[in-house]
């Protein structure tokens, strides 16, 4: 089959969006509709656009979470671009056009399209379940005449989502999802997280109707507006028309007129709702779709050491200097506390994953005999320019360039979570055990994933804000270190590190809070 040229692929969502917009404007009153929408109050329009952005971002987080549950870990930044490039798919029946994201993931990362499609099906089922629950909850909070209908619609669609999930579940293994991944997907924690994210996303979207009404000087309660939004969205989806066009909007207009609103005003409210949700998504999505199609095969993203080579020159700038310097001092202080007080008695050590070599240089200034090792030649070169000549080597933690029992101590700071999976981490520990002398010491500094807020920030937000992490990291739970074969864990120490965005003016207060957390009963979650 002959493939459509990229310009045509790009034009399709534009054409569809233009046709839908023209049809809606014509059917809803033409020029008077445009003038009414242009008269909307700007602060509420900005609020509506912000809600749309938050709605879409939470759905992106859920997509990433489900991908990880099926065993696919991808860098956050490039996949965020791919996700936004799929937004024109929101103008297709049941959002199936978002399946184009699978093409981008296949091209960039080799993810089988059948896996992407399976995740898309899960997304739709969670969407239906979440909107159905919103219809039920908001109807129970409302005393309007349409409440009973909303409850019935919500119960019906929630039941359909549950039955559909049970019916298609056996197909998971046939599309390539492993048994362990299927087990994770149906675990209570996975279902709860996916459903909570879905509810949060659609709760924000459902507020759009009341915000659009306020923008036009009309007061619709948030709960009542959410009920109308949820009910009309579910019933509009049944038609399988693009974005539920003609049905979703008409149902919402009918609901608004029952409250005593004039038809013309109800049309304006729904039109502004559509403009700030589907319209905004289409507009932004087309721009990123153009970028994705233009990138072609050049869209592949550097991984591992190549990633750090790419950001080597800007690596140090990723952190605020006052936070960075404090972290270096604390980490070096912890290591010198754990090592013999006499540097000569400590023997020869290795800074595994030394990066720029800052910790290597700091320990050498204190008299310790330390050599640095890192797989990123770019980082090593940038470090040499900054701190001067320091003994460092290019090499991998999976194949240490040292003889058996040749080192007295090894420390690794924020490195092991970058290795590609649990097996690679175990291999690194075996290599470390091989090169350590009997009685040698390993100091592992890793971020603590026991705090769910930390997992969310470091797993989904930090990789967007900073280039250091990619969102593909495998965080190490300190409790898992008890199962190491060749190394005997001695102790675990928890300490809190200040977020990289802490303002200098708040450092004093933040440090006091940090120390309090480290001494309190919640320190294992710090």
N, C-alpha and C positions, 0 to 999 in steps of 0.2 A: 504494500500500500504506500502511495506517495505521501510524504509528510507535507503538511501545510507550511508555507514560508513563515518566518518569524513575524514579519509585519502584519500578516493576516491573523496570527495567533494573538498578537498584541491588540489588534483592532477589534477582535470579537467582544471582549468585555466592555470596551468603550462603546461599541455599537449597541450592545445589549443595554448598557446603562442609559445611553442616549434615547433609545426607543422607549424604555420604561419611564424615563423622566418626561419625555414628550407626551406619552400616553396619559400619564398621571396629571400633568399640567392641563392638558386639553380637557380631560374628563372632569377635572375638579374646578374649572372656572377660568383657566387661561390667565389673562393679564391681571385680574383682580387677585388671583392666588399669589402670583409673583410679588405684587405690591404688598400684600398682607404679610408674606414671609419676610420681605425686606424690612418691614417695620418692627420685627421682633427685637426685644431688648437684648443688647449685646452681652451683658454679664451672664444671662441665663443661656444664651447660645454657647458661650465659652464653657459654661458648666456642662452643658449637654455633650459637647465635643470631648471634654475631659472624661465624662462617664463612658463614652464610647471607647476612648483610648484605654481606660482601665478595664473595661469589659473584654476588649480584644487581648490585652496583655495577660489577663488571668487565664483566658482560654489558651494562650501560647504556653503559659506555665504548665497548664494541664496537659497539653500536647507533649511537651518535653517530659513530663512525669510519666505519662503512659509509654512513651518511647523507651525510657529507661527501664520501665517494668518489663518490657518485652526483650530487654537485653541490648538496646541500641543507645549508645552514649555518643552524643554529638556536640561539637562546640556551640556554645550559646549564640555568639554574635552572628555567624553566618547563617545559622538556622533561623534566627529571628528575621533576617532579611528574606529567607525563603518563605517563612510563614506569612509575612506581610505581602509578599508577592502573590500569595494564594488568596488574598482577600477579595479579589474580583469574583472568586468562586462563591461569595456570599450572595451574589445575585442569581445563583442557579438553584434549581429545585433541591431542597434539603441540604443546601450548601455542598453538593457533591462536586462542584467545580474546584473545591479546595484540594481535591485529589491531585492537582497539578504539583502540589508540594512533593509528592512522591517522586515525580520526575526529577525535581531539583535534588532531592536526597540521593537518588540513584546516581545522578551525574557527579555529584560532589563527593559522596562518601561510599558509594557502592551499596546502599541499603536496598534490598529487594523491594520492588514496588508492591508486591503482595503484602509485605509487612506494613508498609505505610498505609495501604488500603484497610488492613485489619484494624490499625489504630484509628483510622478515620471512622470506621463503623462504631468502634467503642465511643469515640467522641460524640457521635450523633445520638447514641443510646443514652449517654449521660446527659446530653442536652435535653432530650425529651423528658427524662426522669426529673431533671432539675426544674424545668419550666412547669411540668405538671405539679410538682410539689409547691412551687410558688403560687400557682393558680389556686391550689387547695388552701394553703396557709392564708393568703391574702383574702380569699373569699370568706374564710371563717372570721377574719378580722373586720369584714365589711358588713354593713346592714343594707346593702343595695339589693334591688330586685334581681340582679343578675348573679348573685352569689351562689345560689343553688346550682345554676347551670355551670358555673365555673368549677364547683366542686365535682360535679359529675364528669365534666370534661377532663379535669385533672386526674381523677381516679382512673378513668378509662385509659388515658395515655400513659400513666405510670404503670398500669398493669401490662399494657402493650410493650413498654420498654423492658420490663422484667421478663415477660414471656419470650420476647425476641432474643434477649441476652441468653436465656437458657437454651433456646433452640439453636442458636448459631455457635454456641460455645464449643461443641465437638469439632467444628471446622478450624479451630485455632491451630491444632497440630498439623492439619493438612496444608496450611499456608506457610508453615515453617517456624511457628512459634514453639519453643521448647517446652517440655513438660514443666520444668522448674519455673519458666516465665509464666505459664498458665496458672501455676499454683500461686505465684506472687500476685497476678492480676485479680484472682478471686479471693485473696486474703482479706479479712475484715479491714485491716489498716489501709490497703490499697483502694478498696471500694470506698471507704470513708473519705480518704483524701481526695479521690477523684470526684466524689459527689459534692463534697464541701466546696472544692474549687469551682465546680459547675454551678452550684447554688450562688456562690459569691459573684461569679461573672454575670449570671442572668439576673440576679437581684439588682446589680448596678444598671444593667440594660433596661430593666423594667421601670426604673425611676425616670427614664427618658420621657415618658409620656407626661408625667406631672411637671417635669422641668420645661418641656416644650410648651405646655399650657401656660406656665408662669411667664415664659418669655413673651407670650402674646396677651398677658394681662388676665389670664383665666386661672382660677384656683381649683385644682384637682388634687385631692389628698394622695400622698405617696402610696399608701396601701391600695386605695381604689384604682389609682393609675396603674399600679403593678398588676392588679387583677385583670384589668382590661387588656394590658399588654400581653400577659401570659396566655389568656384565653384566646385572644385573636391570633397570636403567633402559632399556637397549637393547631387551631382549626384551619388557618391559612396554609400550614405545612401539608395538610391532607391533600390539598389540590395538586401538589407537586408543581405549581407554577413558580417561575423564577422569583425568589424573595417573597413568595405568597402574594404577588402583585394582584391587586383588584379584590382580593378576599380579605387578607389580614387588615389592610387599611379600611375597607368597607365595614368590617366587623367592629373595629375600634371606633369608627365614626358613629355607627349605630349605638354602641355603648355610651359614647359621649352625649349623644342627643337624648338618651334616656335620663340623663342628669339635668336636662333642661337647657342644654347648650344649643344654640342655633346651628343648623347644618353647615352654614358657611364658616362659622368659627371652628367647628369640629374638624372640617376639612383642612383648615389652616394648621391646627394643632398636629394632626396626623402627618401633614406634608412636612412640617418642620421636624417632626420625629424622624421621618424617613430620610430627610436631607442630612441630619446630624448623625445618623447611624449608618444605614446602608450607603447613602451618598458619600459620606466621609470615608468609609472603608474602601469603596470603589476608587475614589480619587487617589488616595494614598497608595492603594494596592497596585494600580496601573503603573505608577512611577517605578515601584520596586520590581514589578513584573518586567518592565522594559529593561531594567538593569540586569535581571537574571537572564533574560533571553539574550541580551547583548554579551554577557560574560562568557557564555558557551562553556567549553571545556576548561577555560582559564579560571573557572570558579572554584577549582579544587583548593582546599585550605591546607597550609602547612601544619604538621602535627609533630608532637614530641619535641625532640631537640631542634627540629627545623622551626617550630613555633617560637622557641626562645631565641634562636638565631635572628628571626625576623623582628623581634622586639628588643634586641640587645641594647641598642643605642638609647632607647627610651625606658629601659627596665627600671632604673632607679627613680625616674620621674613618676612612676606609678603610685608611689607612696608620698604622703606629706612628710617633709624632712623631719619635723619635730616628733612625729609618731615613729618614723623609721629609726631615728637615732635612739629613741627610748627602747624600741624592740631589740636592736642590736645589743645595747648595754645589758638588758635583762637576760637575753639568751646566752651571751658570753658569761654573764655572772652565774647562771645556773650551771653551765659546763665547768667552770673553774671550781664551783662548790663540790661537784661530783668527782672531780679528778684530784689526785694527790696535790697537796699544797705546794710541794716542790716540783716545778716544771721538769726538772731533770729526772725525778722519780716517776713521772707520768709516762716516759718512754716516747715512742713515735706514734703519732696519730694521723687520722685521715678525716678530712672534711668532705664527706660524701655528698655530692650535689652542691658544690660550693658556690655555684653561680658566679657572681662578680668577685668572690673571694674575700668579702668584707670580714666574715667571721674568721677565716684563715689568717688574715693579716692581724686582726685584733688579738687572737691567741698567740701568734708569733711575737707580737709586741710585748706580751706578758711572759715570754721566755719559753713557750711550749714549742716542741718540734712537730709541726703539722704541715701536711701537704694537701692541696685541694684537688678534687676530681669532679669533673662535670662533663656531660655529653655535648653541651652546647659550646662550640668553638667561639661563636659570636659573643656569648656572655663572658667567657674567659678573656677574650681580647679586650672587651669593653672594661672589664675589671682591671686589667693590667694598665690601661691608660689612666684609670682613676686613682688607683692606690699604689702604682709603681710595681716593679718586679716582685712577684710572689710565686713560690714554687707551686705550680698547678699543672694538672694533666688533663687531657681530653680522654674520657672513657666512660663506660657504662657501669651502672650498679649491678647489672646482670652478668658482667664478665670483668671482675676487678683485675687490674694489671699488677697483682702482687702475689708473691708466693704464699704457700700455706704457712699459717702461724707466724706471720711476719710483722703484724701490727699490734701495738699495745692497747690502743683505744680508737674507736671510730665514733663520730657523731654525724647525725644527718638532720638537717633543719628544714622542715616543710618540703621534703623531696619525695618521700615514698608514695604519697597520694597521687603523684603524677605518673607513676608506673601504670602500664595498661592492663589492669586487672589484678585479681587476687593471686593468681598463679605467678605472675611476674613479681609481686611483692614477696611471696614465699621464696622464689628463686633468689631474690636479692638478700633475704635473710640468710639463706644457705651460703651464699657467697661471702657474706659478712662473717659468718661463723667459721668459714674455711680460712680466711686470712687473719683472724684474730688469734693471738697467742692464748694458751690455756690461762684462764683467769683474766683475760682481757675484758674490756668494758665497752659496751655499746650504749650511746646516748641518743635516743630518738625524740625529736621534738616534732609533734604533729598537732594540727588543729583537732579539737574535740568534737566529734559529730553527735554526741549524746544530747546536745541541746537542739531541739527541732528548729528554733529560730536561727541558730547558726547554720544548720543544714540548708535552710531555705535561702539565707543571705548568700552563703558561699557557693551554693549549688546553682542558684538562678539569677541573683542580682549582681554579685561581685564580678562575675565574668562579663557582664554587660558594661559595668562601670569601669573596670580595669582590664588590661590585657594579660596580666600575669597568669590567671587561671582561665581555663576554657569552658568549664562546666562538664568536663569528662573525667574529673578526678574520682579516685576511689579512696574515700576517707577511711581512716583506720580507727576502729573502736578500741580503746586501750584494753578492754576486757578480752579482746581476741588475741592479744599477745601471749596469753597464758598457754595457747596451743602450739607455740613454736617448738619445732622438733630439736633444733641444735643449740638453742639459746635459752637460758633460764632467766625469766623476768625477775628483777630484784625489787623494784618499787615503781609506783606511778605517782607523779606529782602534777596537780592541776594548777594552772594559773590563767588568769584572765588577761587578754591583750586588748588594748584599746582599738576600736574601729579606726580604719584609715582616714575616715572623714571627720574625726574629732577636731574641733577648732582649737587653735593654740590657746585662746583665751579661757577655754574650759578644761584645760589639761589638769589643773590643780584639783578641781572637783572630781573629774573623771578618775584620777589616780586614787583618790580616797574611796570612791565606789569600787574600783578595781580591787583594792586591798580588802575591802569588806567582803566582796564576793568570794575571794580566795580563802578567807578564814571561816566563812559561813557553812552551814550544812548543805547548801546547794552547789558547793565547789565542783562536784563531779560533772555538773552541767555548765560550768563556766567556760 
